[in-house]
Amino acid sequence: MTDLSLTKADADALLAMEKHRVDDTQYEYPSLGGGLRMFRVA
């Protein structure tokens, strides 16, 4: 399995980045313990 851990500095940088909507798709988030994956295919 791939190690996907981030440093605190990396996580803080990602959270601080400006985010932009790519379309108007609305997603329904699962309840506690569920998961949601969104992929953008170019």
HTML snippet that shows the backbone in 3Dmol.js (N, CA, C, O; Angstrom):
<script src="https://3Dmol.org/build/3Dmol-min.js"></script>
<div id="view" style="width:600px;height:400px;position:relative"></div>
<script>
const pdb = `
ATOM      1  N   MET A   1       0.845  -1.181   0.000  1.00  0.00           N
ATOM      2  CA  MET A   1       0.000   0.000   0.000  1.00  0.00           C
ATOM      3  C   MET A   1       0.887   1.240   0.000  1.00  0.00           C
ATOM      4  O   MET A   1       1.949   1.252   0.623  1.00  0.00           O
ATOM      5  N   THR A   2       0.454   2.267  -0.691  1.00  0.00           N
ATOM      6  CA  THR A   2       1.201   3.509  -0.796  1.00  0.00           C
ATOM      7  C   THR A   2       1.029   4.358   0.460  1.00  0.00           C
ATOM      8  O   THR A   2      -0.075   4.487   0.990  1.00  0.00           O
ATOM      9  N   ASP A   3       2.125   4.931   0.923  1.00  0.00           N
ATOM     10  CA  ASP A   3       2.066   5.823   2.082  1.00  0.00           C
ATOM     11  C   ASP A   3       1.640   7.206   1.606  1.00  0.00           C
ATOM     12  O   ASP A   3       2.374   7.855   0.860  1.00  0.00           O
ATOM     13  N   LEU A   4       0.456   7.667   2.028  1.00  0.00           N
ATOM     14  CA  LEU A   4      -0.077   8.950   1.597  1.00  0.00           C
ATOM     15  C   LEU A   4      -0.069   9.996   2.704  1.00  0.00           C
ATOM     16  O   LEU A   4      -0.866  10.933   2.675  1.00  0.00           O
ATOM     17  N   SER A   5       0.812   9.847   3.667  1.00  0.00           N
ATOM     18  CA  SER A   5       0.814  10.799   4.779  1.00  0.00           C
ATOM     19  C   SER A   5       1.415  12.138   4.350  1.00  0.00           C
ATOM     20  O   SER A   5       2.319  12.193   3.517  1.00  0.00           O
ATOM     21  N   LEU A   6       0.891  13.213   4.939  1.00  0.00           N
ATOM     22  CA  LEU A   6       1.349  14.575   4.666  1.00  0.00           C
ATOM     23  C   LEU A   6       1.981  15.158   5.918  1.00  0.00           C
ATOM     24  O   LEU A   6       1.618  14.813   7.043  1.00  0.00           O
ATOM     25  N   THR A   7       2.923  16.038   5.695  1.00  0.00           N
ATOM     26  CA  THR A   7       3.432  16.784   6.841  1.00  0.00           C
ATOM     27  C   THR A   7       2.386  17.833   7.210  1.00  0.00           C
ATOM     28  O   THR A   7       1.510  18.150   6.405  1.00  0.00           O
ATOM     29  N   LYS A   8       2.474  18.363   8.406  1.00  0.00           N
ATOM     30  CA  LYS A   8       1.544  19.416   8.817  1.00  0.00           C
ATOM     31  C   LYS A   8       1.687  20.626   7.903  1.00  0.00           C
ATOM     32  O   LYS A   8       0.693  21.256   7.542  1.00  0.00           O
ATOM     33  N   ALA A   9       2.915  20.949   7.529  1.00  0.00           N
ATOM     34  CA  ALA A   9       3.150  22.103   6.649  1.00  0.00           C
ATOM     35  C   ALA A   9       2.481  21.883   5.293  1.00  0.00           C
ATOM     36  O   ALA A   9       1.876  22.806   4.749  1.00  0.00           O
ATOM     37  N   ASP A  10       2.583  20.664   4.739  1.00  0.00           N
ATOM     38  CA  ASP A  10       1.937  20.366   3.455  1.00  0.00           C
ATOM     39  C   ASP A  10       0.424  20.472   3.567  1.00  0.00           C
ATOM     40  O   ASP A  10      -0.225  21.047   2.693  1.00  0.00           O
ATOM     41  N   ALA A  11      -0.145  19.920   4.638  1.00  0.00           N
ATOM     42  CA  ALA A  11      -1.593  19.980   4.843  1.00  0.00           C
ATOM     43  C   ALA A  11      -2.052  21.432   5.003  1.00  0.00           C
ATOM     44  O   ALA A  11      -3.075  21.822   4.439  1.00  0.00           O
ATOM     45  N   ASP A  12      -1.320  22.215   5.750  1.00  0.00           N
ATOM     46  CA  ASP A  12      -1.670  23.631   5.937  1.00  0.00           C
ATOM     47  C   ASP A  12      -1.627  24.376   4.605  1.00  0.00           C
ATOM     48  O   ASP A  12      -2.491  25.209   4.331  1.00  0.00           O
ATOM     49  N   ALA A  13      -0.624  24.079   3.778  1.00  0.00           N
ATOM     50  CA  ALA A  13      -0.505  24.729   2.470  1.00  0.00           C
ATOM     51  C   ALA A  13      -1.684  24.360   1.570  1.00  0.00           C
ATOM     52  O   ALA A  13      -2.218  25.224   0.874  1.00  0.00           O
ATOM     53  N   LEU A  14      -2.092  23.102   1.574  1.00  0.00           N
ATOM     54  CA  LEU A  14      -3.238  22.674   0.767  1.00  0.00           C
ATOM     55  C   LEU A  14      -4.528  23.343   1.235  1.00  0.00           C
ATOM     56  O   LEU A  14      -5.344  23.765   0.416  1.00  0.00           O
ATOM     57  N   LEU A  15      -4.710  23.440   2.540  1.00  0.00           N
ATOM     58  CA  LEU A  15      -5.909  24.088   3.075  1.00  0.00           C
ATOM     59  C   LEU A  15      -5.928  25.585   2.760  1.00  0.00           C
ATOM     60  O   LEU A  15      -6.997  26.165   2.569  1.00  0.00           O
ATOM     61  N   ALA A  16      -4.761  26.202   2.706  1.00  0.00           N
ATOM     62  CA  ALA A  16      -4.676  27.637   2.458  1.00  0.00           C
ATOM     63  C   ALA A  16      -4.847  27.991   0.980  1.00  0.00           C
ATOM     64  O   ALA A  16      -5.120  29.145   0.653  1.00  0.00           O
ATOM     65  N   MET A  17      -4.688  27.007   0.079  1.00  0.00           N
ATOM     66  CA  MET A  17      -4.799  27.274  -1.359  1.00  0.00           C
ATOM     67  C   MET A  17      -6.177  27.771  -1.739  1.00  0.00           C
ATOM     68  O   MET A  17      -7.180  27.360  -1.155  1.00  0.00           O
ATOM     69  N   GLU A  18      -6.221  28.658  -2.723  1.00  0.00           N
ATOM     70  CA  GLU A  18      -7.486  29.129  -3.265  1.00  0.00           C
ATOM     71  C   GLU A  18      -8.132  27.973  -4.041  1.00  0.00           C
ATOM     72  O   GLU A  18      -7.467  27.279  -4.809  1.00  0.00           O
ATOM     73  N   LYS A  19      -9.423  27.782  -3.828  1.00  0.00           N
ATOM     74  CA  LYS A  19     -10.136  26.693  -4.500  1.00  0.00           C
ATOM     75  C   LYS A  19     -11.120  27.262  -5.513  1.00  0.00           C
ATOM     76  O   LYS A  19     -11.704  28.324  -5.296  1.00  0.00           O
ATOM     77  N   HIS A  20     -11.298  26.544  -6.626  1.00  0.00           N
ATOM     78  CA  HIS A  20     -12.189  26.981  -7.694  1.00  0.00           C
ATOM     79  C   HIS A  20     -13.101  25.839  -8.109  1.00  0.00           C
ATOM     80  O   HIS A  20     -12.658  24.705  -8.290  1.00  0.00           O
ATOM     81  N   ARG A  21     -14.361  26.149  -8.255  1.00  0.00           N
ATOM     82  CA  ARG A  21     -15.347  25.173  -8.724  1.00  0.00           C
ATOM     83  C   ARG A  21     -15.110  24.930 -10.214  1.00  0.00           C
ATOM     84  O   ARG A  21     -14.901  25.879 -10.971  1.00  0.00           O
ATOM     85  N   VAL A  22     -15.140  23.663 -10.639  1.00  0.00           N
ATOM     86  CA  VAL A  22     -14.937  23.356 -12.058  1.00  0.00           C
ATOM     87  C   VAL A  22     -16.250  23.142 -12.800  1.00  0.00           C
ATOM     88  O   VAL A  22     -16.286  23.205 -14.029  1.00  0.00           O
ATOM     89  N   ASP A  23     -17.334  22.888 -12.058  1.00  0.00           N
ATOM     90  CA  ASP A  23     -18.650  22.764 -12.667  1.00  0.00           C
ATOM     91  C   ASP A  23     -19.711  22.944 -11.585  1.00  0.00           C
ATOM     92  O   ASP A  23     -19.378  23.196 -10.427  1.00  0.00           O
ATOM     93  N   ASP A  24     -20.973  22.819 -11.949  1.00  0.00           N
ATOM     94  CA  ASP A  24     -22.068  23.031 -10.989  1.00  0.00           C
ATOM     95  C   ASP A  24     -22.627  21.738 -10.412  1.00  0.00           C
ATOM     96  O   ASP A  24     -23.727  21.731  -9.859  1.00  0.00           O
ATOM     97  N   THR A  25     -21.884  20.653 -10.534  1.00  0.00           N
ATOM     98  CA  THR A  25     -22.332  19.371  -9.995  1.00  0.00           C
ATOM     99  C   THR A  25     -22.508  19.473  -8.481  1.00  0.00           C
ATOM    100  O   THR A  25     -21.643  19.997  -7.779  1.00  0.00           O
ATOM    101  N   GLN A  26     -23.637  18.969  -7.991  1.00  0.00           N
ATOM    102  CA  GLN A  26     -23.864  18.928  -6.544  1.00  0.00           C
ATOM    103  C   GLN A  26     -23.662  17.497  -6.072  1.00  0.00           C
ATOM    104  O   GLN A  26     -24.118  16.552  -6.717  1.00  0.00           O
ATOM    105  N   TYR A  27     -22.982  17.341  -4.951  1.00  0.00           N
ATOM    106  CA  TYR A  27     -22.689  16.027  -4.397  1.00  0.00           C
ATOM    107  C   TYR A  27     -23.422  15.858  -3.073  1.00  0.00           C
ATOM    108  O   TYR A  27     -23.536  16.797  -2.286  1.00  0.00           O
ATOM    109  N   GLU A  28     -23.908  14.670  -2.846  1.00  0.00           N
ATOM    110  CA  GLU A  28     -24.552  14.349  -1.579  1.00  0.00           C
ATOM    111  C   GLU A  28     -23.543  13.563  -0.747  1.00  0.00           C
ATOM    112  O   GLU A  28     -23.119  12.476  -1.138  1.00  0.00           O
ATOM    113  N   TYR A  29     -23.170  14.107   0.377  1.00  0.00           N
ATOM    114  CA  TYR A  29     -22.148  13.485   1.203  1.00  0.00           C
ATOM    115  C   TYR A  29     -22.751  12.386   2.074  1.00  0.00           C
ATOM    116  O   TYR A  29     -23.866  12.529   2.576  1.00  0.00           O
ATOM    117  N   PRO A  30     -22.016  11.293   2.253  1.00  0.00           N
ATOM    118  CA  PRO A  30     -22.514  10.163   3.044  1.00  0.00           C
ATOM    119  C   PRO A  30     -22.502  10.490   4.537  1.00  0.00           C
ATOM    120  O   PRO A  30     -21.859  11.441   4.980  1.00  0.00           O
ATOM    121  N   SER A  31     -23.222   9.687   5.285  1.00  0.00           N
ATOM    122  CA  SER A  31     -23.234   9.870   6.738  1.00  0.00           C
ATOM    123  C   SER A  31     -21.891   9.422   7.317  1.00  0.00           C
ATOM    124  O   SER A  31     -21.023   8.931   6.596  1.00  0.00           O
ATOM    125  N   LEU A  32     -21.740   9.597   8.601  1.00  0.00           N
ATOM    126  CA  LEU A  32     -20.512   9.264   9.304  1.00  0.00           C
ATOM    127  C   LEU A  32     -20.034   7.859   8.946  1.00  0.00           C
ATOM    128  O   LEU A  32     -20.806   6.902   9.010  1.00  0.00           O
ATOM    129  N   GLY A  33     -18.789   7.739   8.579  1.00  0.00           N
ATOM    130  CA  GLY A  33     -18.217   6.436   8.248  1.00  0.00           C
ATOM    131  C   GLY A  33     -18.296   6.110   6.766  1.00  0.00           C
ATOM    132  O   GLY A  33     -17.708   5.125   6.319  1.00  0.00           O
ATOM    133  N   GLY A  34     -19.014   6.921   5.997  1.00  0.00           N
ATOM    134  CA  GLY A  34     -19.124   6.683   4.565  1.00  0.00           C
ATOM    135  C   GLY A  34     -17.972   7.318   3.828  1.00  0.00           C
ATOM    136  O   GLY A  34     -17.060   7.870   4.443  1.00  0.00           O
ATOM    137  N   GLY A  35     -18.009   7.243   2.522  1.00  0.00           N
ATOM    138  CA  GLY A  35     -16.934   7.818   1.727  1.00  0.00           C
ATOM    139  C   GLY A  35     -17.466   8.410   0.434  1.00  0.00           C
ATOM    140  O   GLY A  35     -18.548   8.049  -0.030  1.00  0.00           O
ATOM    141  N   LEU A  36     -16.708   9.308  -0.132  1.00  0.00           N
ATOM    142  CA  LEU A  36     -17.076   9.946  -1.390  1.00  0.00           C
ATOM    143  C   LEU A  36     -15.787  10.175  -2.173  1.00  0.00           C
ATOM    144  O   LEU A  36     -14.814  10.715  -1.647  1.00  0.00           O
ATOM    145  N   ARG A  37     -15.796   9.759  -3.424  1.00  0.00           N
ATOM    146  CA  ARG A  37     -14.642   9.988  -4.283  1.00  0.00           C
ATOM    147  C   ARG A  37     -15.075  10.764  -5.502  1.00  0.00           C
ATOM    148  O   ARG A  37     -16.077  10.434  -6.137  1.00  0.00           O
ATOM    149  N   MET A  38     -14.324  11.790  -5.828  1.00  0.00           N
ATOM    150  CA  MET A  38     -14.604  12.595  -7.019  1.00  0.00           C
ATOM    151  C   MET A  38     -13.351  12.599  -7.873  1.00  0.00           C
ATOM    152  O   MET A  38     -12.253  12.880  -7.394  1.00  0.00           O
ATOM    153  N   PHE A  39     -13.535  12.283  -9.138  1.00  0.00           N
ATOM    154  CA  PHE A  39     -12.406  12.251 -10.059  1.00  0.00           C
ATOM    155  C   PHE A  39     -12.661  13.206 -11.202  1.00  0.00           C
ATOM    156  O   PHE A  39     -13.777  13.304 -11.711  1.00  0.00           O
ATOM    157  N   ARG A  40     -11.643  13.892 -11.589  1.00  0.00           N
ATOM    158  CA  ARG A  40     -11.740  14.770 -12.750  1.00  0.00           C
ATOM    159  C   ARG A  40     -10.886  14.145 -13.837  1.00  0.00           C
ATOM    160  O   ARG A  40      -9.673  14.004 -13.689  1.00  0.00           O
ATOM    161  N   VAL A  41     -11.527  13.777 -14.920  1.00  0.00           N
ATOM    162  CA  VAL A  41     -10.828  13.168 -16.032  1.00  0.00           C
ATOM    163  C   VAL A  41     -10.679  14.208 -17.130  1.00  0.00           C
ATOM    164  O   VAL A  41     -11.664  14.782 -17.595  1.00  0.00           O
ATOM    165  N   ALA A  42      -9.453  14.443 -17.534  1.00  0.00           N
ATOM    166  CA  ALA A  42      -9.200  15.451 -18.567  1.00  0.00           C
ATOM    167  C   ALA A  42      -9.269  14.838 -19.940  1.00  0.00           C
ATOM    168  O   ALA A  42      -9.082  15.535 -20.937  1.00  0.00           O
TER     169      ALA A  42
END
`;
const viewer = $3Dmol.createViewer("view");
viewer.addModel(pdb, "pdb");
viewer.setStyle({}, {cartoon: {color: "spectrum"}});
viewer.zoomTo();
viewer.render();
</script>
